[in-house]
Amino acid sequence: DTAQPVWQGNPPQHYTFVLGELEQTVDHETVHLKGLQRSLDESAHSRLWQNWSTLRSSRWRDDVDTHDLSAFAIDGQRRLSAESVDLRWGQRDDHTYIYDGISNRLHILHRRAYESIQRSVGRLDQQAVLHRVQPVQMLEVDDQKLIWDHEQEQWLDHDAPHRPPFGPRVEDLLMAFRRLRVAHLEPHDHTLTPLHRLRIHFSDGQEQVIHIGSDDSDQWWIHGDAVPPQRLVPQNRAALRERLAAFAQDPIVHIPLAGSDPTIRRVEVWRDGTWWFALESDEDPHGDLFYEVLWNEGRDPAATRAMWNFQQALNELSVEDVQRRQGNDSPSEDAQQGQIHIRAWGRRDQLLSDLRLSPGQALTQQYMGSIDQLPAFIQELSPDIFLDRHLLPQGLNPQRIEKFQRVRYQSDQESPQAEVFVRGESGWRATYPDDRSVDHHAVQRLVQGILSAEAERAWLPRDAVPSQPHYSIALRITGAAHEDGRNELALVDTFDRDWGLRIIPREDGDWDAYEVERGFRFQLEQDLVAEWFTTLTQVPILPVLAHQILHLRWQGEESAYALRRTSDNQWRLMVGDDDQAADSAEVRRLLRELVALTADEILPQAAILGEDETRMRLLVGVPSPEQDAHGEQWIISIGPEQGQRTLLSVHREGTRLTTQGRMWVKNAHLAPIMAPAQRYRQINQDGQNHDH
């Protein structure tokens, strides 16, 4: 092997690294750059020299005159120098040229070597605002001094040790600062109004001071020891504001996180001294956790999301005038009137919280005080808010639906308008009011939409099911077989049954839907019910309904962007690295336009559009029928225009399964769906788009 190392030896402790206008001098554990002295990032230092030690060349030239280096694109803008190191490099055509000034040798390597060097170079300082790994012993937040108590293993207020421990708040604040990066090294010439100051004391005796200030435009900046002013983006500003405000509060319940599932596994709730309801958890045959609500007339599925909300609400409950309880006596029966008593357990029946709420007062086994912040979830506490808001059990196989009926009720003088659809061997067909063929995909889309539908709210049976609804729907569900993939079947799944809703309007524009068999009430969005009663005369290009869509991603054309549905049913607009709230009303309009898009002409045997035919793609994310956490995507490939129409195809990602093959769609119908991201930006009161 005639290849020679470009450089070998031990990494120097003192060296200078020049990359364009950035010059960095390393002196042991310190980096001097831009007039600052900052801590060395050991991993960046090691990565730099490790990469140089791997470079080897089989071609070189000796005794190269430094005046000739410009011919090899070596101009001094890339240089690494120390007492026994002088390396300069450049790239021209397909070659990398590295000049060793110590040996006066020019190494000639493939251009990939230049790419390797460039990947390993950059800033050598610690870029995290808070990067020290030593344990924190004391934290001063403005005028508040918090100390780590080794005996209790808790963070306590030095001047008010009777307050509840600060552990989670300290950890959240420090973590928020550890995520911040020193991205800009240039000085900031604006005057900053001081807002907050942190002084962090580490176990090795060192400390770090971080200041937070605001400029004339109310932008937040941080600065401190060797940290020039850094402007905070809105997300980081909001996170710090929330965490700093928490230090003035006294939460009296702390339920820690324990993995990807809620920590709470069982809850018992009493009202006025009488048992009210409970929640219990179990695991399904696949090991997934699920919850059920127990009430005085039964046991029903609960939403895991509601348990997360409950756990968060307990942690957010805060009090004023907090005191430590001297005893643990149970209240008298008179004291229990108007009181809510909540007990929560974790794994292995570990008691996590024993909380009593009276008007204006809260107490646990350790603390008591006047309620300062009572989260809305606890204000509305009832068994109803824990109910699973899905209308039907998730995972119900659509193939088990053999009959679908929908009815529009007119005035008392007119007969209801009913339609009945039955699934046969060749797919869905209408059987009432007349026997006729219908598009299988259109009916199947409606059925799958009902199976996946989720209500805004759900209530246990209390009111009578209305006898004169505005709408009604009904499904015939056949008994399941073990081929469904489950190890166990509930008794209700083993026989055929009917399920239906009677729907009446609400004053707020939504709908109340009553489950006919059991009397449960659901609040449904106006658009959701409208989807169930769309006409079936034209073929939809997408086999999904609007409420099922979780995200949309546009690829191609001038710019790529995405829309994402949040857990509270709002929408976010993402353009590049920018993530902002979207105009939800405009997004809902888009969804209606998208699911209403129909084909003007179908080419059923044609394959999906290829890369060379596709000028734009729209990826539509929906829940997976198999309940895969990642869901699935339908891809709309948009091809060339021809006159007043555009050619497109629709298929499911990972397969060549299409809806109808290639289709021609009218340009006028497709144009709103291809609109730029500007359409979904929120409009402020001045009529301008929000860009931040």
C-alpha positions, 0 to 999 in steps of 0.5 A: 500500500503506497497511500500516505497519511495526510496527517498523523499524530496526537491532536494538539492542545493549542491550534488555530482553525480558519474557515472563511471569515470564522477564525477559532483558536483553541487553547486547551479547554477554551475556544477564542472566537469573535472576541469571546472565550467559550468552552471547547466542545470535546466531541467537535474537537475529537471529530475534527482530528479523527477525520484528518487522521483517516485521510490518506493519499496515493498521489502528491507533489513535493516542494510546491511553492506557496505562490502556486497554491491558488492554482489548486483553489487553496487561498488561505480561507481554509487552514488548520495550524499549530506548532507542528501542523500547517494544513490548507485545502481546496477543491477544484473539478473532481479533486481535493488538494491538501497542502502540508506546510510542514512537509511542503507536500501537496496531496491530491485526493478525490473530491469526496475527501473535500466533502468529508472535511467540510462535514467535520469542520465548523464551530468548535465551541459548546453551542448549548447555552447551558452545557455543563454536565455537573449536578446543579446544587442551587438555582436562583430565579430572580429573587427566589433561591432554590436548594437541593436538599440531600436528605429529602432529595428534593428541591426546596425554597430556601426561604420558604421550606413549607412550600411543596418541592420544586423538583419538576419545575427546576428540571423543566426550566433547566431542560428548556435552557439546555435546548437553547443554542448560541447561534449568533456570535455578533454583538447586539446593539439594542438596549434590553429591558431586564426581565429575569435573571438565573444564577446556576450553581454547580457541584464543582463550585462553578456558576453560570448567570443567564439574563433574559431581557426584551427589546423595544419590539417585545422580542425576548433575548438571552445573554450571559457569561460568554453568551452574546445576546440571542433572540428567542423564537416564539416557541422558546419564548413561550416555553420559558415564560410558562416555566418561569411563571410556574415558580410563583405557583404552588402545585400540591399534586405531582404525578411523574411521567412513567414511560409512554402511558399515563402513570395513573392506572386506577382512580376512585372519585367520591362526591359529597361522601358518596362513591361517584365513579371510578376508572380502571386500566388493563392490557389487551392481548397485544400488551396495550393499555386501555381504560374503562369508566365504572359508574353506577349502571355499568362499565364503558370504554374510556379514552387514554387521552382523557387520562393524560388530560386528567393527570396533567390537570392534577399537576396543574392544580395550584394553591395560595397560602399553602401550609403543611398539614399537621395531621391526616384526620379524615373530614367529618360527614358534614365536612364532606358535603360539597367535597370532591375526593379523588384517589389515584394509584399507579402500578402495583397499587402505589398511591399517587394522590389523595386529593380533597376539593371543597369550594375554594380549598384543596388539601392532600395528605401533606399540604392544604391551601386556597385554590389559586388555579383550578384546571377546566378538566377538574372543574368539569369533572364527571364520568362523561369527560373520560368516555371514549368519544369514538362512536364505535369500537376502534378496529371494527373491520369494515367488512363486518358492515353488511347494511347501511341505512340513512334517513332524512326526516322532513316535516310532519306532513312529509314522509321521511326520505330513506336510503338503504344500501346492502353489501353483496359479493360484488360490493355495495348496491342500493336496495331502497327506495329502488334497487340500483347500482351505486359506486362501491367506493363512495358507499364504502367511504361513508361507512368507513367514515362512520366507523372512524368518527369521533364526537366532540363530547360524549355523555352517559345515558340520561335523556330519552332518545328523541322519537322525531329526529332530524336525521338517523343512520343505522348499520347492521354489524355481523358477528366476528370470527377469530380471523379478525386477528384478535385472541379474544372476542367480546360476547357482543362481537360474536352475533349480528347486531344493529347500531344506529344514531338519531340526530337532532340539531343543537343551538350552537350549530352542531348536532346531538346524536343519540345511540338508539340501543343504549342512549349514549349522547354524542356532540357531532360537528356540523360538517361530520353529519353533512358528510354522511348525507352527501350524494352518491351519484359521482365517484370521489377520487379519495376513499376517505372523509374530511374528519379522517384526514390527519395531515396534508403534504404538498410536494413539487411545483414552486414550494412544499408545505404541510398542514397538520391536525393537532390533538385539539382538532386545530391545524398547524401550517408548516413551511420549511422550518416555520411552524405556525397556527393555520386558519382552521376555517380555511383548512376545513373549507379545503377538506370539503373541497378535497373529499368532494373532488370527483372524476370527470373521466376514469381510465380504470386499467391505467397505472399510477402516474410515473415520476416523469409524468408527475408535476405535483403530489399531495400526500393525505395522511389518515388513520390506519385500519390496523390502528398503526400509530403512524397511520397510512397515506394516500398519494394524489399524483397530479400530472399534465393539463390538457385543455380544461382538465388535468390527469391524476392518479390516486394510490395508497403509499407502499402499494399500487392499490388505486381507487379507480386508476387514472382520472381526468379532473376539471381544472376549476375543481382542482385549482383550490386544492393546489393553492399556495401556503398563503391561503392557510395563513391566519389573518390579523385584524389589519387584514395582513397574514401572520408570518410568525 
